[in-house]
């Protein structure tokens, strides 16, 4: 699972832009992780983001 995440991270963030500094990279990384967890929909999660899926699963339980 983590290998898949890092593959996506590299292809969706790292390879698409150049970073001015380590601080710039850290800021972009934090924004990407927030996007990945809260906005990026996944087919395996019934078209929901990871956070939405967890909330939905907890309500159903």
C-alpha distance matrix in Angstrom:
0.0 3.8 5.4 5.2 6.4 8.9 10.0 10.9 12.4 14.5 15.7 16.4 17.9 18.6 20.2 22.2 24.3 26.2 26.3 29.7 28.7 26.0 26.9 26.4 22.9 22.0 23.5 21.7 18.3 19.2 20.3 17.1 15.0 17.6 17.6 13.9 14.2 17.8 18.7 16.1 16.3 13.7 15.1 12.7 14.0 17.6 18.2 17.5 15.7 13.3 16.4 18.7 16.7 16.6 20.3 21.1 19.6 21.6 24.7 24.4 24.2
3.8 0.0 3.8 5.3 5.0 6.2 8.5 9.8 10.3 12.3 14.2 15.0 15.8 16.0 18.1 20.2 22.0 23.4 23.3 26.5 25.3 22.5 23.5 23.3 19.7 18.8 20.6 19.0 15.5 16.6 18.1 15.2 13.0 16.1 16.6 13.1 13.8 17.5 18.7 16.4 17.3 15.4 17.5 15.6 16.5 20.1 20.2 19.1 16.7 14.2 16.9 19.7 18.3 18.0 21.5 22.8 21.6 23.2 26.4 26.6 26.3
5.4 3.8 0.0 3.8 5.4 5.2 6.1 8.7 9.7 10.6 12.4 14.1 15.1 14.8 16.2 18.8 20.9 22.3 22.7 26.1 25.1 22.6 24.1 23.6 19.9 19.7 21.7 19.7 16.4 18.3 19.6 16.3 14.9 18.3 18.2 14.8 16.2 19.8 20.3 17.6 18.5 16.4 18.1 16.6 18.2 21.5 21.4 20.9 18.7 16.8 19.8 22.3 20.9 21.1 24.6 25.6 24.5 26.4 29.5 29.5 29.4
5.2 5.3 3.8 0.0 3.8 5.5 5.0 6.3 8.6 10.0 10.7 12.0 13.8 14.3 15.4 17.5 20.0 22.0 22.7 26.3 25.8 23.6 24.7 23.7 20.2 20.1 21.5 19.1 16.1 17.9 18.4 14.9 13.8 16.8 16.1 12.5 14.3 17.6 17.6 14.5 15.2 12.9 14.5 13.4 15.1 18.3 18.0 17.8 15.9 14.5 17.8 19.9 18.5 19.3 22.7 23.4 22.6 24.8 27.6 27.5 27.8
6.4 5.0 5.4 3.8 0.0 3.8 5.4 5.2 6.0 8.6 10.0 10.3 11.5 12.4 14.3 16.0 18.0 20.0 20.2 23.6 23.0 20.7 21.5 20.5 17.1 16.7 18.0 15.7 12.6 14.1 14.8 11.4 10.0 13.2 12.8 9.4 11.2 14.6 15.0 12.3 13.7 12.3 14.8 13.9 14.8 18.1 17.3 16.5 13.9 12.4 15.4 17.9 17.1 17.6 20.8 22.0 21.5 23.4 26.2 26.6 27.0
8.9 6.2 5.2 5.5 3.8 0.0 3.8 5.4 4.8 6.1 8.6 9.7 10.1 9.9 11.9 14.2 16.0 17.5 17.7 21.2 20.4 18.1 19.5 18.6 15.0 15.0 16.9 14.6 11.6 13.9 15.0 11.7 11.0 14.6 14.4 11.6 13.8 17.2 17.5 15.0 16.9 15.7 18.2 17.6 18.6 21.8 20.8 20.0 17.2 15.9 18.5 21.2 20.7 21.1 24.1 25.6 25.1 26.9 29.7 30.2 30.5
10.0 8.5 6.1 5.0 5.4 3.8 0.0 3.8 5.4 5.3 6.3 8.5 10.0 9.8 10.5 13.0 15.4 17.4 18.4 22.1 21.9 20.1 21.7 20.3 16.8 17.5 19.1 16.3 13.8 16.4 16.8 13.2 13.3 16.7 15.7 12.9 15.6 18.6 18.1 15.1 16.6 15.2 17.2 17.0 18.6 21.4 20.3 20.2 17.9 17.2 20.2 22.4 21.7 22.7 25.8 26.7 26.4 28.6 31.2 31.4 32.0
10.9 9.8 8.7 6.3 5.2 5.4 3.8 0.0 3.8 5.4 5.1 5.7 8.0 9.3 10.2 11.5 14.2 16.7 17.7 21.4 21.6 20.0 21.0 19.2 15.9 16.6 17.4 14.3 12.2 14.6 14.3 10.5 11.0 13.9 12.3 9.7 12.8 15.4 14.6 11.5 13.3 12.3 14.7 15.1 16.3 18.9 17.3 17.2 14.9 14.7 17.6 19.6 19.3 20.6 23.4 24.3 24.4 26.6 28.9 29.3 30.3
12.4 10.3 9.7 8.6 6.0 4.8 5.4 3.8 0.0 3.8 5.6 5.3 5.5 6.6 8.8 10.2 12.0 14.0 14.5 18.1 18.0 16.3 17.2 15.6 12.2 12.9 13.9 10.9 8.7 11.4 11.5 8.0 8.7 12.1 11.1 9.1 12.3 15.0 14.6 12.2 14.8 14.6 17.5 17.9 18.5 21.2 19.4 18.6 15.8 15.4 17.7 20.1 20.3 21.2 23.8 25.2 25.5 27.3 29.7 30.5 31.4
14.5 12.3 10.6 10.0 8.6 6.1 5.3 5.4 3.8 0.0 3.8 5.7 5.5 4.5 5.8 8.3 10.3 12.1 13.2 17.0 17.1 15.8 17.5 15.7 12.3 13.8 15.3 12.2 10.5 13.8 14.0 10.8 12.1 15.5 14.4 12.8 16.0 18.6 17.9 15.4 17.8 17.5 20.0 20.5 21.6 24.2 22.4 21.9 19.3 19.0 21.5 23.8 23.9 24.9 27.5 28.8 29.1 30.9 33.4 34.1 34.9
15.7 14.2 12.4 10.7 10.0 8.6 6.3 5.1 5.6 3.8 0.0 3.8 5.8 6.3 5.6 7.1 10.2 12.9 14.8 18.6 19.4 18.6 20.0 17.7 14.7 16.5 17.3 13.8 12.8 15.9 15.2 11.8 13.6 16.5 14.5 13.0 16.6 18.7 17.2 14.4 16.5 16.1 18.3 19.4 20.8 22.9 20.8 20.9 18.7 19.2 21.8 23.6 23.7 25.3 27.8 28.7 29.2 31.4 33.5 34.0 35.2
16.4 15.0 14.1 12.0 10.3 9.7 8.5 5.7 5.3 5.7 3.8 0.0 3.8 6.5 6.9 6.5 9.3 12.5 14.0 17.6 18.6 17.9 18.6 16.0 13.4 15.0 15.0 11.3 10.7 13.4 12.1 8.7 11.1 13.4 11.2 10.3 14.0 15.6 13.9 11.5 14.1 14.5 17.1 18.6 19.3 21.3 18.8 18.6 16.2 17.1 19.4 21.1 21.7 23.3 25.4 26.5 27.4 29.4 31.3 32.1 33.5
17.9 15.8 15.1 13.8 11.5 10.1 10.0 8.0 5.5 5.5 5.8 3.8 0.0 3.8 5.8 5.5 6.8 9.4 10.3 14.0 14.8 14.2 14.9 12.3 9.6 11.5 11.7 8.1 7.9 11.1 10.1 7.4 10.2 12.7 11.2 11.0 14.6 16.2 15.1 13.4 16.5 17.3 20.3 21.5 21.9 24.1 21.6 20.8 18.0 18.5 20.3 22.4 23.4 24.6 26.5 28.0 29.0 30.6 32.6 33.8 35.0
18.6 16.0 14.8 14.3 12.4 9.9 9.8 9.3 6.6 4.5 6.3 6.5 3.8 0.0 3.8 5.6 6.2 7.7 8.8 12.6 13.1 12.5 14.1 11.9 8.8 11.3 12.5 9.4 8.9 12.6 12.6 10.2 12.5 15.5 14.6 14.1 17.4 19.4 18.6 16.8 19.8 20.2 23.1 24.0 24.6 27.1 24.8 24.1 21.2 21.3 23.2 25.6 26.3 27.2 29.4 31.0 31.7 33.3 35.5 36.6 37.6
20.2 18.1 16.2 15.4 14.3 11.9 10.5 10.2 8.8 5.8 5.6 6.9 5.8 3.8 0.0 3.8 5.9 7.9 10.4 14.0 15.3 15.4 17.2 14.7 12.0 14.9 15.8 12.6 12.6 16.2 15.7 13.2 15.7 18.5 17.0 16.4 20.0 21.8 20.5 18.3 21.0 21.2 23.6 24.8 25.9 28.0 25.6 25.5 23.0 23.5 25.6 27.7 28.2 29.5 31.8 33.1 33.8 35.7 37.8 38.6 39.8
22.2 20.2 18.8 17.5 16.0 14.2 13.0 11.5 10.2 8.3 7.1 6.5 5.5 5.6 3.8 0.0 3.8 7.2 10.0 13.4 15.4 16.0 17.2 14.1 12.1 15.1 15.1 11.6 12.6 15.8 14.5 12.4 15.6 17.7 15.7 15.9 19.6 20.8 19.0 17.2 20.0 20.8 23.3 25.0 25.8 27.6 24.8 24.6 22.2 23.3 25.2 26.9 27.9 29.5 31.4 32.6 33.7 35.6 37.3 38.4 39.8
24.3 22.0 20.9 20.0 18.0 16.0 15.4 14.2 12.0 10.3 10.2 9.3 6.8 6.2 5.9 3.8 0.0 3.8 6.5 9.7 12.1 13.2 14.3 11.0 9.8 13.2 13.1 10.0 11.8 15.0 13.9 12.7 16.0 17.9 16.5 17.3 20.8 21.8 20.3 19.1 22.3 23.5 26.3 27.9 28.3 30.2 27.3 26.8 24.1 25.0 26.5 28.4 29.7 31.0 32.7 34.2 35.5 37.0 38.8 40.2 41.5
26.2 23.4 22.3 22.0 20.0 17.5 17.4 16.7 14.0 12.1 12.9 12.5 9.4 7.7 7.9 7.2 3.8 0.0 3.8 6.7 9.1 10.8 12.4 9.5 8.6 12.4 12.9 10.7 12.5 15.7 15.3 14.6 17.7 19.7 19.0 19.8 23.0 24.2 23.2 22.2 25.5 26.6 29.5 30.9 31.2 33.3 30.6 29.8 26.9 27.5 28.8 31.0 32.4 33.3 35.0 36.8 37.9 39.3 41.3 42.7 43.9
26.3 23.3 22.7 22.7 20.2 17.7 18.4 17.7 14.5 13.2 14.8 14.0 10.3 8.8 10.4 10.0 6.5 3.8 0.0 3.8 5.6 7.3 8.7 6.0 5.7 9.4 10.0 8.7 10.7 13.6 13.8 13.8 16.5 18.5 18.4 19.5 22.3 23.5 23.0 22.4 26.0 27.3 30.5 31.6 31.6 33.9 31.2 30.0 26.8 27.1 28.0 30.5 32.0 32.6 34.2 36.3 37.4 38.4 40.4 42.2 43.2
29.7 26.5 26.1 26.3 23.6 21.2 22.1 21.4 18.1 17.0 18.6 17.6 14.0 12.6 14.0 13.4 9.7 6.7 3.8 0.0 3.8 7.2 8.1 6.0 7.6 10.8 11.1 10.9 13.2 15.6 15.8 16.6 19.2 20.8 21.0 22.5 25.0 26.0 25.6 25.5 29.1 30.7 33.9 35.1 34.9 37.1 34.4 33.0 29.7 30.0 30.6 33.1 34.9 35.3 36.7 39.0 40.2 40.9 42.9 44.9 45.8
28.7 25.3 25.1 25.8 23.0 20.4 21.9 21.6 18.0 17.1 19.4 18.6 14.8 13.1 15.3 15.4 12.1 9.1 5.6 3.8 0.0 3.8 5.3 5.1 6.4 8.7 10.0 10.8 12.3 14.4 15.6 16.5 18.4 20.2 21.1 22.3 24.5 25.8 26.0 25.9 29.6 30.9 34.3 35.1 34.8 37.3 34.9 33.2 29.7 29.5 29.9 32.8 34.5 34.5 35.9 38.5 39.4 39.9 42.1 44.2 44.8
26.0 22.5 22.6 23.6 20.7 18.1 20.1 20.0 16.3 15.8 18.6 17.9 14.2 12.5 15.4 16.0 13.2 10.8 7.3 7.2 3.8 0.0 3.8 5.4 5.0 6.2 8.6 9.9 10.3 12.3 14.2 15.1 16.3 18.4 19.7 20.6 22.5 24.1 24.7 24.7 28.3 29.4 32.8 33.2 32.8 35.6 33.5 31.6 28.0 27.4 27.7 30.8 32.3 32.0 33.6 36.3 37.0 37.4 39.8 41.8 42.2
26.9 23.5 24.1 24.7 21.5 19.5 21.7 21.0 17.2 17.5 20.0 18.6 14.9 14.1 17.2 17.2 14.3 12.4 8.7 8.1 5.3 3.8 0.0 3.8 5.4 5.0 6.2 8.6 9.7 10.6 12.4 14.2 15.4 16.7 18.4 19.8 21.3 22.5 23.3 23.8 27.5 29.0 32.6 33.1 32.3 35.0 32.7 30.5 26.9 26.5 26.3 29.4 31.2 30.8 32.0 34.9 35.8 36.0 38.2 40.5 40.9
26.4 23.3 23.6 23.7 20.5 18.6 20.3 19.2 15.6 15.7 17.7 16.0 12.3 11.9 14.7 14.1 11.0 9.5 6.0 6.0 5.1 5.4 3.8 0.0 3.8 5.5 5.2 6.2 8.5 10.0 10.7 12.3 14.3 15.6 16.5 18.2 20.2 21.1 21.3 21.7 25.5 27.1 30.7 31.6 30.9 33.3 30.7 28.8 25.4 25.4 25.5 28.2 30.2 30.2 31.4 34.0 35.2 35.6 37.6 39.8 40.6
22.9 19.7 19.9 20.2 17.1 15.0 16.8 15.9 12.2 12.3 14.7 13.4 9.6 8.8 12.0 12.1 9.8 8.6 5.7 7.6 6.4 5.0 5.4 3.8 0.0 3.8 5.4 5.1 6.0 8.6 9.9 10.3 12.2 14.2 15.1 16.0 18.2 19.8 20.0 19.8 23.5 24.7 28.2 28.8 28.4 31.1 28.7 26.9 23.5 23.2 23.7 26.6 28.2 28.2 29.8 32.3 33.2 33.8 36.1 38.0 38.7
22.0 18.8 19.7 20.1 16.7 15.0 17.5 16.6 12.9 13.8 16.5 15.0 11.5 11.3 14.9 15.1 13.2 12.4 9.4 10.8 8.7 6.2 5.0 5.5 3.8 0.0 3.8 5.5 5.0 6.2 8.6 9.8 10.5 12.4 14.1 15.1 16.6 18.2 19.1 19.4 23.0 24.3 27.9 28.2 27.4 30.2 28.1 25.9 22.3 21.6 21.7 24.8 26.4 26.1 27.5 30.3 31.1 31.4 33.7 35.8 36.3
23.5 20.6 21.7 21.5 18.0 16.9 19.1 17.4 13.9 15.3 17.3 15.0 11.7 12.5 15.8 15.1 13.1 12.9 10.0 11.1 10.0 8.6 6.2 5.2 5.4 3.8 0.0 3.8 5.4 5.2 6.3 8.7 10.1 10.8 12.4 14.2 15.7 16.5 17.2 18.0 21.8 23.6 27.3 28.0 26.9 29.4 27.0 24.7 21.1 21.0 20.7 23.5 25.6 25.4 26.4 29.2 30.4 30.7 32.6 34.9 35.7
21.7 19.0 19.7 19.1 15.7 14.6 16.3 14.3 10.9 12.2 13.8 11.3 8.1 9.4 12.6 11.6 10.0 10.7 8.7 10.9 10.8 9.9 8.6 6.2 5.1 5.5 3.8 0.0 3.8 5.5 5.1 6.1 8.6 9.9 10.4 12.0 14.3 15.2 15.2 15.5 19.2 21.0 24.6 25.5 24.7 27.1 24.5 22.6 19.2 19.4 19.7 22.3 24.2 24.5 25.8 28.1 29.4 30.1 32.0 34.0 35.1
18.3 15.5 16.4 16.1 12.6 11.6 13.8 12.2 8.7 10.5 12.8 10.7 7.9 8.9 12.6 12.6 11.8 12.5 10.7 13.2 12.3 10.3 9.7 8.5 6.0 5.0 5.4 3.8 0.0 3.8 5.4 5.0 6.2 8.6 9.7 10.3 12.3 14.1 14.7 14.5 18.1 19.4 23.0 23.4 22.7 25.4 23.3 21.3 17.7 17.3 17.8 20.7 22.2 22.2 23.9 26.3 27.2 27.9 30.2 32.0 32.7
19.2 16.6 18.3 17.9 14.1 13.9 16.4 14.6 11.4 13.8 15.9 13.4 11.1 12.6 16.2 15.8 15.0 15.7 13.6 15.6 14.4 12.3 10.6 10.0 8.6 6.2 5.2 5.5 3.8 0.0 3.8 5.4 5.2 6.2 8.6 9.8 10.8 12.1 13.4 14.2 17.7 19.4 23.1 23.4 22.1 24.8 22.7 20.2 16.5 15.9 15.7 18.8 20.6 20.3 21.5 24.3 25.3 25.6 27.8 29.9 30.6
20.3 18.1 19.6 18.4 14.8 15.0 16.8 14.3 11.5 14.0 15.2 12.1 10.1 12.6 15.7 14.5 13.9 15.3 13.8 15.8 15.6 14.2 12.4 10.7 9.9 8.6 6.3 5.1 5.4 3.8 0.0 3.8 5.5 5.1 6.1 8.6 10.1 10.4 10.9 12.0 15.7 17.9 21.6 22.5 21.1 23.4 20.8 18.5 15.0 15.3 15.1 17.6 19.8 20.1 21.0 23.4 24.9 25.5 27.3 29.4 30.6
17.1 15.2 16.3 14.9 11.4 11.7 13.2 10.5 8.0 10.8 11.8 8.7 7.4 10.2 13.2 12.4 12.7 14.6 13.8 16.6 16.5 15.1 14.2 12.3 10.3 9.8 8.7 6.1 5.0 5.4 3.8 0.0 3.8 5.4 5.0 6.0 8.6 9.8 9.8 9.7 13.4 15.0 18.7 19.6 18.7 21.0 18.6 16.7 13.2 13.5 14.2 16.7 18.3 19.0 20.4 22.5 23.7 24.8 26.7 28.4 29.6
15.0 13.0 14.9 13.8 10.0 11.0 13.3 11.0 8.7 12.1 13.6 11.1 10.2 12.5 15.7 15.6 16.0 17.7 16.5 19.2 18.4 16.3 15.4 14.3 12.2 10.5 10.1 8.6 6.2 5.2 5.5 3.8 0.0 3.8 5.4 5.0 6.2 8.4 9.8 9.8 13.1 14.3 18.1 18.2 17.0 19.8 17.9 15.5 11.8 11.1 11.7 14.7 16.1 16.1 17.8 20.2 21.0 21.9 24.1 25.8 26.7
17.6 16.1 18.3 16.8 13.2 14.6 16.7 13.9 12.1 15.5 16.5 13.4 12.7 15.5 18.5 17.7 17.9 19.7 18.5 20.8 20.2 18.4 16.7 15.6 14.2 12.4 10.8 9.9 8.6 6.2 5.1 5.4 3.8 0.0 3.8 5.5 5.3 5.9 7.7 9.1 12.4 14.5 18.3 18.8 16.9 19.2 17.1 14.3 10.6 10.5 10.0 12.7 14.8 15.0 15.9 18.4 19.8 20.4 22.2 24.3 25.4
17.6 16.6 18.2 16.1 12.8 14.4 15.7 12.3 11.1 14.4 14.5 11.2 11.2 14.6 17.0 15.7 16.5 19.0 18.4 21.0 21.1 19.7 18.4 16.5 15.1 14.1 12.4 10.4 9.7 8.6 6.1 5.0 5.4 3.8 0.0 3.8 5.5 5.3 5.0 6.0 9.6 12.1 15.8 17.0 15.4 17.3 14.7 12.4 9.1 10.2 10.5 12.3 14.4 15.5 16.5 18.3 20.0 21.2 22.7 24.4 26.0
13.9 13.1 14.8 12.5 9.4 11.6 12.9 9.7 9.1 12.8 13.0 10.3 11.0 14.1 16.4 15.9 17.3 19.8 19.5 22.5 22.3 20.6 19.8 18.2 16.0 15.1 14.2 12.0 10.3 9.8 8.6 6.0 5.0 5.5 3.8 0.0 3.8 5.9 6.0 5.0 8.1 9.6 13.3 14.0 12.7 15.2 13.1 11.0 7.5 7.8 9.3 11.5 12.6 13.7 15.5 17.1 18.2 19.7 21.6 23.0 24.3
14.2 13.8 16.2 14.3 11.2 13.8 15.6 12.8 12.3 16.0 16.6 14.0 14.6 17.4 20.0 19.6 20.8 23.0 22.3 25.0 24.5 22.5 21.3 20.2 18.2 16.6 15.7 14.3 12.3 10.8 10.1 8.6 6.2 5.3 5.5 3.8 0.0 3.8 6.2 6.6 8.7 10.1 13.8 13.8 11.7 14.4 12.8 9.9 6.1 5.3 5.8 8.6 10.0 10.4 12.1 14.1 15.2 16.3 18.3 19.9 21.0
17.8 17.5 19.8 17.6 14.6 17.2 18.6 15.4 15.0 18.6 18.7 15.6 16.2 19.4 21.8 20.8 21.8 24.2 23.5 26.0 25.8 24.1 22.5 21.1 19.8 18.2 16.5 15.2 14.1 12.1 10.4 9.8 8.4 5.9 5.3 5.9 3.8 0.0 3.8 6.3 8.3 10.9 14.4 15.1 12.5 14.3 12.2 8.9 5.6 6.6 5.7 7.2 9.8 10.8 11.3 13.2 15.2 16.2 17.4 19.4 21.0
18.7 18.7 20.3 17.6 15.0 17.5 18.1 14.6 14.6 17.9 17.2 13.9 15.1 18.6 20.5 19.0 20.3 23.2 23.0 25.6 26.0 24.7 23.3 21.3 20.0 19.1 17.2 15.2 14.7 13.4 10.9 9.8 9.8 7.7 5.0 6.0 6.2 3.8 0.0 3.8 6.2 9.5 12.9 14.5 12.4 13.5 10.6 8.2 5.6 8.4 8.6 8.9 11.3 13.2 13.7 14.8 17.1 18.6 19.5 21.0 23.1
16.1 16.4 17.6 14.5 12.3 15.0 15.1 11.5 12.2 15.4 14.4 11.5 13.4 16.8 18.3 17.2 19.1 22.2 22.4 25.5 25.9 24.7 23.8 21.7 19.8 19.4 18.0 15.5 14.5 14.2 12.0 9.7 9.8 9.1 6.0 5.0 6.6 6.3 3.8 0.0 3.8 6.6 10.1 11.9 10.6 12.0 9.1 7.7 5.4 8.0 9.8 10.2 11.4 13.8 15.1 15.7 17.4 19.6 20.7 21.7 23.7
16.3 17.3 18.5 15.2 13.7 16.9 16.6 13.3 14.8 17.8 16.5 14.1 16.5 19.8 21.0 20.0 22.3 25.5 26.0 29.1 29.6 28.3 27.5 25.5 23.5 23.0 21.8 19.2 18.1 17.7 15.7 13.4 13.1 12.4 9.6 8.1 8.7 8.3 6.2 3.8 0.0 3.8 6.8 9.0 7.6 8.4 5.3 4.8 4.4 7.6 9.9 9.2 9.6 12.7 14.1 13.8 15.4 18.1 19.0 19.4 21.7
13.7 15.4 16.4 12.9 12.3 15.7 15.2 12.3 14.6 17.5 16.1 14.5 17.3 20.2 21.2 20.8 23.5 26.6 27.3 30.7 30.9 29.4 29.0 27.1 24.7 24.3 23.6 21.0 19.4 19.4 17.9 15.0 14.3 14.5 12.1 9.6 10.1 10.9 9.5 6.6 3.8 0.0 3.8 5.5 5.3 6.8 5.2 5.9 6.1 7.7 11.0 10.6 9.6 12.6 14.8 14.1 14.9 17.9 19.2 19.0 21.0
15.1 17.5 18.1 14.5 14.8 18.2 17.2 14.7 17.5 20.0 18.3 17.1 20.3 23.1 23.6 23.3 26.3 29.5 30.5 33.9 34.3 32.8 32.6 30.7 28.2 27.9 27.3 24.6 23.0 23.1 21.6 18.7 18.1 18.3 15.8 13.3 13.8 14.4 12.9 10.1 6.8 3.8 0.0 3.8 5.3 5.3 4.9 7.5 9.2 10.6 13.8 12.8 11.0 14.3 16.5 15.0 15.4 18.9 19.9 19.0 21.1
12.7 15.6 16.6 13.4 13.9 17.6 17.0 15.1 17.9 20.5 19.4 18.6 21.5 24.0 24.8 25.0 27.9 30.9 31.6 35.1 35.1 33.2 33.1 31.6 28.8 28.2 28.0 25.5 23.4 23.4 22.5 19.6 18.2 18.8 17.0 14.0 13.8 15.1 14.5 11.9 9.0 5.5 3.8 0.0 3.8 5.6 7.1 8.5 9.8 9.8 13.2 12.6 10.0 12.7 15.4 14.0 13.5 17.0 18.5 17.3 18.9
14.0 16.5 18.2 15.1 14.8 18.6 18.6 16.3 18.5 21.6 20.8 19.3 21.9 24.6 25.9 25.8 28.3 31.2 31.6 34.9 34.8 32.8 32.3 30.9 28.4 27.4 26.9 24.7 22.7 22.1 21.1 18.7 17.0 16.9 15.4 12.7 11.7 12.5 12.4 10.6 7.6 5.3 5.3 3.8 0.0 3.8 5.5 5.5 7.1 7.1 10.0 9.0 6.3 9.3 11.7 10.3 10.3 13.7 15.0 14.3 16.1
17.6 20.1 21.5 18.3 18.1 21.8 21.4 18.9 21.2 24.2 22.9 21.3 24.1 27.1 28.0 27.6 30.2 33.3 33.9 37.1 37.3 35.6 35.0 33.3 31.1 30.2 29.4 27.1 25.4 24.8 23.4 21.0 19.8 19.2 17.3 15.2 14.4 14.3 13.5 12.0 8.4 6.8 5.3 5.6 3.8 0.0 3.8 5.6 8.7 10.0 12.2 10.1 7.9 11.4 12.9 10.5 11.2 14.8 15.2 14.1 16.6
18.2 20.2 21.4 18.0 17.3 20.8 20.3 17.3 19.4 22.4 20.8 18.8 21.6 24.8 25.6 24.8 27.3 30.6 31.2 34.4 34.9 33.5 32.7 30.7 28.7 28.1 27.0 24.5 23.3 22.7 20.8 18.6 17.9 17.1 14.7 13.1 12.8 12.2 10.6 9.1 5.3 5.2 4.9 7.1 5.5 3.8 0.0 3.8 6.9 9.5 11.6 9.5 8.7 12.4 13.5 11.8 13.4 16.6 16.9 16.5 19.2
17.5 19.1 20.9 17.8 16.5 20.0 20.2 17.2 18.6 21.9 20.9 18.6 20.8 24.1 25.5 24.6 26.8 29.8 30.0 33.0 33.2 31.6 30.5 28.8 26.9 25.9 24.7 22.6 21.3 20.2 18.5 16.7 15.5 14.3 12.4 11.0 9.9 8.9 8.2 7.7 4.8 5.9 7.5 8.5 5.5 5.6 3.8 0.0 3.8 6.4 8.0 5.8 5.7 9.3 10.2 9.2 11.2 13.9 14.4 14.7 17.3
15.7 16.7 18.7 15.9 13.9 17.2 17.9 14.9 15.8 19.3 18.7 16.2 18.0 21.2 23.0 22.2 24.1 26.9 26.8 29.7 29.7 28.0 26.9 25.4 23.5 22.3 21.1 19.2 17.7 16.5 15.0 13.2 11.8 10.6 9.1 7.5 6.1 5.6 5.6 5.4 4.4 6.1 9.2 9.8 7.1 8.7 6.9 3.8 0.0 3.8 5.5 5.2 6.1 8.7 10.0 10.4 12.1 14.2 15.4 16.3 18.3
13.3 14.2 16.8 14.5 12.4 15.9 17.2 14.7 15.4 19.0 19.2 17.1 18.5 21.3 23.5 23.3 25.0 27.5 27.1 30.0 29.5 27.4 26.5 25.4 23.2 21.6 21.0 19.4 17.3 15.9 15.3 13.5 11.1 10.5 10.2 7.8 5.3 6.6 8.4 8.0 7.6 7.7 10.6 9.8 7.1 10.0 9.5 6.4 3.8 0.0 3.8 5.5 5.1 6.3 8.7 9.9 10.5 12.3 14.4 15.3 16.6
16.4 16.9 19.8 17.8 15.4 18.5 20.2 17.6 17.7 21.5 21.8 19.4 20.3 23.2 25.6 25.2 26.5 28.8 28.0 30.6 29.9 27.7 26.3 25.5 23.7 21.7 20.7 19.7 17.8 15.7 15.1 14.2 11.7 10.0 10.5 9.3 5.8 5.7 8.6 9.8 9.9 11.0 13.8 13.2 10.0 12.2 11.6 8.0 5.5 3.8 0.0 3.8 5.4 5.2 6.3 8.6 9.9 10.7 12.5 14.3 15.6
18.7 19.7 22.3 19.9 17.9 21.2 22.4 19.6 20.1 23.8 23.6 21.1 22.4 25.6 27.7 26.9 28.4 31.0 30.5 33.1 32.8 30.8 29.4 28.2 26.6 24.8 23.5 22.3 20.7 18.8 17.6 16.7 14.7 12.7 12.3 11.5 8.6 7.2 8.9 10.2 9.2 10.6 12.8 12.6 9.0 10.1 9.5 5.8 5.2 5.5 3.8 0.0 3.8 5.5 5.2 6.0 8.5 9.9 10.7 12.3 14.4
16.7 18.3 20.9 18.5 17.1 20.7 21.7 19.3 20.3 23.9 23.7 21.7 23.4 26.3 28.2 27.9 29.7 32.4 32.0 34.9 34.5 32.3 31.2 30.2 28.2 26.4 25.6 24.2 22.2 20.6 19.8 18.3 16.1 14.8 14.4 12.6 10.0 9.8 11.3 11.4 9.6 9.6 11.0 10.0 6.3 7.9 8.7 5.7 6.1 5.1 5.4 3.8 0.0 3.8 5.5 5.0 6.0 8.6 9.9 10.5 12.3
16.6 18.0 21.1 19.3 17.6 21.1 22.7 20.6 21.2 24.9 25.3 23.3 24.6 27.2 29.5 29.5 31.0 33.3 32.6 35.3 34.5 32.0 30.8 30.2 28.2 26.1 25.4 24.5 22.2 20.3 20.1 19.0 16.1 15.0 15.5 13.7 10.4 10.8 13.2 13.8 12.7 12.6 14.3 12.7 9.3 11.4 12.4 9.3 8.7 6.3 5.2 5.5 3.8 0.0 3.8 5.4 5.0 6.1 8.6 9.9 10.6
20.3 21.5 24.6 22.7 20.8 24.1 25.8 23.4 23.8 27.5 27.8 25.4 26.5 29.4 31.8 31.4 32.7 35.0 34.2 36.7 35.9 33.6 32.0 31.4 29.8 27.5 26.4 25.8 23.9 21.5 21.0 20.4 17.8 15.9 16.5 15.5 12.1 11.3 13.7 15.1 14.1 14.8 16.5 15.4 11.7 12.9 13.5 10.2 10.0 8.7 6.3 5.2 5.5 3.8 0.0 3.8 5.5 5.2 6.3 8.7 10.1
21.1 22.8 25.6 23.4 22.0 25.6 26.7 24.3 25.2 28.8 28.7 26.5 28.0 31.0 33.1 32.6 34.2 36.8 36.3 39.0 38.5 36.3 34.9 34.0 32.3 30.3 29.2 28.1 26.3 24.3 23.4 22.5 20.2 18.4 18.3 17.1 14.1 13.2 14.8 15.7 13.8 14.1 15.0 14.0 10.3 10.5 11.8 9.2 10.4 9.9 8.6 6.0 5.0 5.4 3.8 0.0 3.8 5.5 5.2 6.3 8.8
19.6 21.6 24.5 22.6 21.5 25.1 26.4 24.4 25.5 29.1 29.2 27.4 29.0 31.7 33.8 33.7 35.5 37.9 37.4 40.2 39.4 37.0 35.8 35.2 33.2 31.1 30.4 29.4 27.2 25.3 24.9 23.7 21.0 19.8 20.0 18.2 15.2 15.2 17.1 17.4 15.4 14.9 15.4 13.5 10.3 11.2 13.4 11.2 12.1 10.5 9.9 8.5 6.0 5.0 5.5 3.8 0.0 3.8 5.5 5.1 6.3
21.6 23.2 26.4 24.8 23.4 26.9 28.6 26.6 27.3 30.9 31.4 29.4 30.6 33.3 35.7 35.6 37.0 39.3 38.4 40.9 39.9 37.4 36.0 35.6 33.8 31.4 30.7 30.1 27.9 25.6 25.5 24.8 21.9 20.4 21.2 19.7 16.3 16.2 18.6 19.6 18.1 17.9 18.9 17.0 13.7 14.8 16.6 13.9 14.2 12.3 10.7 9.9 8.6 6.1 5.2 5.5 3.8 0.0 3.8 5.4 5.2
24.7 26.4 29.5 27.6 26.2 29.7 31.2 28.9 29.7 33.4 33.5 31.3 32.6 35.5 37.8 37.3 38.8 41.3 40.4 42.9 42.1 39.8 38.2 37.6 36.1 33.7 32.6 32.0 30.2 27.8 27.3 26.7 24.1 22.2 22.7 21.6 18.3 17.4 19.5 20.7 19.0 19.2 19.9 18.5 15.0 15.2 16.9 14.4 15.4 14.4 12.5 10.7 9.9 8.6 6.3 5.2 5.5 3.8 0.0 3.8 5.5
24.4 26.6 29.5 27.5 26.6 30.2 31.4 29.3 30.5 34.1 34.0 32.1 33.8 36.6 38.6 38.4 40.2 42.7 42.2 44.9 44.2 41.8 40.5 39.8 38.0 35.8 34.9 34.0 32.0 29.9 29.4 28.4 25.8 24.3 24.4 23.0 19.9 19.4 21.0 21.7 19.4 19.0 19.0 17.3 14.3 14.1 16.5 14.7 16.3 15.3 14.3 12.3 10.5 9.9 8.7 6.3 5.1 5.4 3.8 0.0 3.8
24.2 26.3 29.4 27.8 27.0 30.5 32.0 30.3 31.4 34.9 35.2 33.5 35.0 37.6 39.8 39.8 41.5 43.9 43.2 45.8 44.8 42.2 40.9 40.6 38.7 36.3 35.7 35.1 32.7 30.6 30.6 29.6 26.7 25.4 26.0 24.3 21.0 21.0 23.1 23.7 21.7 21.0 21.1 18.9 16.1 16.6 19.2 17.3 18.3 16.6 15.6 14.4 12.3 10.6 10.1 8.8 6.3 5.2 5.5 3.8 0.0
